Amino acid sequence: MRILAAMSGGVDSAVAAARAVDAGHEVVGVHLALSRAGGTLRTGSRGCCTIEDALDARRAADLLGIPFYVWDFSERFRDDVIDDFIAEYQAGRTPNPCMRCNEKIKFAALLERALELGFDAVCTGHYANLVPTDSGLELHRAADDAKDQSYVLGVLTAEQLAHTYFPLGETPSKALVRAEAEERGLSVAQKPDSHDICFIPDGDTRGWLAEKVGTATGDIVDRAGAVVGSHEGAHAYTVGQRRGLKLGVPAADGKPRFVLEVRPVSNTVVVGPKEALATAEISGRRFSWAGAGPDERSFACEVQIRAHAEPVPAQAFVEPDGLRVVPEVPLDGVAPGQTAVLYVGTRVLGQFTIDRTVSAVPAGV
């Protein structure tokens, strides 16, 4: 096959490209320039997609003896990921930019261009597995639970799965990938993994949002509507947050309070006891299947609401206005805007963006 290897500059994508070469594929490496800030440099393990990363990717491609290109996707990244991130926060939601990047950039914009240029598949260093079946490819968890990235790939469709290649999925551990990189002479063998949001490399999401959308003083209220504090911008708060609350009125029971809801229209943040974060039901209009969808309108599954959260047994319902999921035990601290990924065993069945949550603890209790 003709393979376009997406090379981030990290060890995983470098080893994935190397394995694609070893498998006899015709491989071309490409690094995506997602920022036009020419002086951007990596700091430790924060961020990615920097000048340093592009140079690391080029060195890896040179060692592997494959052609290498840098493609400017900064405009598409700004429109589909950064602007979406800002808009979601302004709407009182908690977005996952890595999901949007996979959905809109790596497996949409990049894959579209790859197919136009005659490539058969895009290769990445994600830890996940593709399993062929009579009804098409299925997306499954990686062999290494600690590194499994199937959650952030839950947005992929059957057509996209048919043109992807994940060489690392069966590798038992990241340590083995680093050891392999050392043996191959790849300079990125011990390079730290990237963390945090790549376009907010200092990790200060609140400060970054304040610069983009400004500040506006508003009320912090309890579940009964009584004002208990103030804030300088509702967009800076997420469901489940405890730190950073300016509460002038202590709770009657003396216990800490947490953000339960963000209301952007009124610029209000609602707080309450930790028990009120328990979520009995979630639903969303925007959903997709990772391969063949379910045969029934109601089915048993496991739901996972964060990349490294434990999956929870649940019952899912396909309804006229989207997907509704009722977990067997309440989920903790779910925020609109998060992505819920549905599994059946190790298989990723599909995903949806959470629009609505139902608390397991009614107001006033």
N, C-alpha and C positions, 0 to 999 in steps of 0.2 A: 504493500500500500504506500501511497504518498502521504506522509504524515507531516503536519505542521505542529511543531513542538512549541507550546507557549512557555517561555523561559523567563521566570520572574527574577532570576538572579540568586535564588535560594538553592539549597542542597536538594530538595525534593524534585523540583522541576529539572534540575541538571541530571540527576540519576534517571529520572523518567525518560528524558531524551536519549541518554546513553543506552538504556534498555531497548528503546525503539530502534536504535541503530543496530544493536546486537541481534535483534529479531529479524534483521534483513530488510527493514523498511527504508524507503527513500525519505530521509528526514531533513527538514529545513527548520531552523530555529528562529523564533521571533520574540522580541521583547516589546511589551506595550508601554508606550510613554503616556501616562495618564495625567501628568501635570505639566504645565508650561512654565513652571517656576524653575528656570534653568540652574539656579544655585542650590536646589534642594539636595541635601545630603542626609544620609541615614544617621540616626543616633542610637547606638546600641541595638536593642531588639525592637525599637519602635518604628512603625511605619514600614513602607515598602515602595517599590516603583520609583526609586530615586536614581540619581546619576550613578551612585555606587553600585546599585543593583543592576543597572544596564551594563556597566563595565564587567561585573561578575558574570553576567549571562554571556557576554561576548567571549570572555576568556574560556568559559566552559564549552561554548560552541566551537571555538578554535581548537581546543584539545580533542574534541570529538570529530573534528574534520568535517563539519557540516556548514552549509551556508547560514548566514545570520543577518537578520534585519531588525531595525527598530521601527515600529509603526506608531504614528501619532494618533492616539484615540482620546486625546485630552478633551476635545469638544464634546464627544459622545459621552465620556465619563462625567463631565460636568453636568450635562443635561439629564442623563439617566440615573446618575447615582448621587452626586453632590446636591443638585437642586431638589431631587426627590427627598433626600435626607432632611433638608431644611424645611420643605413643605410639609413633610410628615410631622416634624416636631411642632411646627406652627399650628397644625391641626390637632395637637394634643395626643399624638401617637408616638410609639417608640419603634422606629424603623431598624432594619438590619441591613446595613449597606453592603455587607459581603454577599448576602442573598441577591441583592439587586445587581451587584457587579457580575456575579455568575450568570444571572438571568439575562441581563441586557448587554454585557460587554463580552465576557469570555466565551459564552456559548450562544450568543446571538450575533453581535457585530463581528467578532473575530471568526466565528464559524461560517457566517455568511460570506465573508471575504475569502476564507479558505476554500470553500466550495466553488466560488466563482473562479478561483485560480486553479482549479483542478485537483485540489487535495481531497483525499478520502476521509480524513479524520483529523481532529485536533487532539493532541496529546498534552496532558497536564500532570502535575505531581500530586494530585489529590489522592487521598487514601479512601478508595471505594472500589467496588467490584461490579462488573457487568456480567450478567449471567444470561446466555442465550436460551430461549424457550420456544415452543411451537408458536406462541403468540407474539414473539419478538423479544427484544432485550429487556431484562429487568435490572434495576439498580439495587445493589445490596450493600450492606455494611462491609467495611474493611476487616481484614483478619485481626488487625491490632485495634482493640476497642479504644485504647487511650488516644489513638491518632485518627480514629474514624471521622471522615468528613462527609458522610452521606447526607447529613442534615442540610448542609449548605448547598448540596447538589439536588435537593428535593424539587427545585424549580424546573429541572430539565424535563423536556417532553420526549415522547417516543422518537420523534424525528431527530432531535438533538442527540439522544442516546445512541442512535444508529451511526453517528459520526463522531463519537468520542472514544478515547483510548486512555485507560488508567493503568499504567504498568506497575504501580506500587501497591495495588489493592490487596494482594496476597502476602505482602511482606509482614512478618510477625512483629517487627518493632522498628521504630525510628532509629534506634542504635545501629541496627544492621544496615540501614540506608546510609548513615554517616560512615560506617566502616567501609562500605562499598565505594563511597566517594573518595575516601582516603586511598584505597587500593587503586582507583582509577587516576589518581593524581589531580582530582578536582580541588581547586583552591577554596571552594565554599564548604568543604566537608564539615568544618566546625563552626560555620556561620550561625549566629543565633536566629531562632525563628522570629518572625515578625509578630508583633502584638498590637492591640488597639486598632483604631480606625486609621487607615493609611493616609487619609488627607487631614487628619488631626494628629500629627506625630508626637506632640507633647502630651497627648492624653487629656487635655483640658477641654472637654466637650462643651461645658457650660460657657466658658470664656469665648470659645470659637463661635458658638451660636449667638452670644451677646453681640459680637462684632458684626455678624451677618444680619441679624434681625432687630437689634437694639434691645432696650430694656423698657419695661412698663410696670409700674407698681400695681400690685393687685392683692386680693385677700386670700388668706389660707383659712378654710372653714372646716368644721367637723361635720360628721354625717347628718347632724340636725340643722346645719346651716349657720351655726354660730361662728363668728369670726374669732380665730384663735391666734392669728399672726399675719404677717405680710410677706410678700416676695417682690422681686424686681423683674419678673418675667416667667410666665407659666411654662414656656417652652424649655426651661432649664430643669424641669422636674419630670421624673418617670415613676410609674407605678412600682411600689415596693421600696422606694427610696426612704431612708431614715435620716441620713446626714444632710446638713445644710438647711434644715427647716428652721425658720425664725418664728418660734412659737412663744408668744407672750403670755398665753394662758395654759397652765399645765393641765394634763388630763386628770379627771376626778379620781381615777384609780392610781395615779402616779406612774403609770406604765408609759413606755415610749410610744409615739405615734408614727405612722408610716403613710406615705402618699398612696391614696386609694384611687384617685381619679384626677385627671387634668381636664379642665373645661376652658378651651382657648377662646371661645366667643365672649365669655364673661371675664376672662383672664383670672380664673379662680382655680386654686388647688385644694382638693378635698383630702383630709387626713383622717386616720382612725386607728383602731387597735390592729395588731398584727393578725389576729384571727380573721379580720374582715378581708384579708388578702386571699383567703381560700376561695377558689373559683370552681363553681359546680358545672359550668357549661360555657363553651366558646363557640363562636360561629363566624363565618366570613363569606363574602360574595365572590372574591377573586380566588379561584382554585385551579389546579391543574393536576393531571395524572402523570406519573413518571413511567410511561409505558402503558400497557393495557389497564384500563380502569376496572373497578369492581362490577360484577354482574348484578348485584342486588342494590336496592336503594338504601338498605340498612345493613351494616356489617360490623363485625368485631375487628378491632385493630389495637395498636398502641399509639399514643400521641406523645410527641416530644416538642417542647416549646422553646428550647434553647439548644445551642450547639452541643453543650456538654451536660445537658439535663438527663435524668433517668426517664426512659419511656414509661408511660402509665397506661395500663389497660383501659380501653374505652369502647363505647359504641358510637359509630358515626352514621349520620343520616344525610343522604343527598336530597336536598329540597329545592323547590323552584327558584329560590333566591340565594342558593349557595350550599355550603356545607355546615352542618352543626355537629358538634362532638360533645358527648357527655362522658367524662372520665369516671372510672369506678371509685376513685378517691379524689378529693378536690386537688386541683393544681394550685401552686403557690405563686402569688404575685404576677398574674398574667396581665399584660398591657395591650390595648389595641395597637395595631401596627406590627406586633411580633408575628413571626411565621410559625404555624403549627405544621409539623411534618408527620404524616401518618405512616406507620410501619405495620407489616404483617410478618412477624418473625424478623429476619434480617433484611427483608425486602422493603424498599421505599415505595409506598403505594402512590403517594401524592402529597400535596401541600396546599395550604391556603393562608392568606393574610387575615389575621384576627381583626374583625370589626367590632364585635360585641362580646362582652363577658357578663356572666351572671354570678354574683357573689353567693357563696354557700352560707353566709351569715347575713340575714336581712337587716336593713337599717333599723336601729332602735333596739336590737338585741344585744 
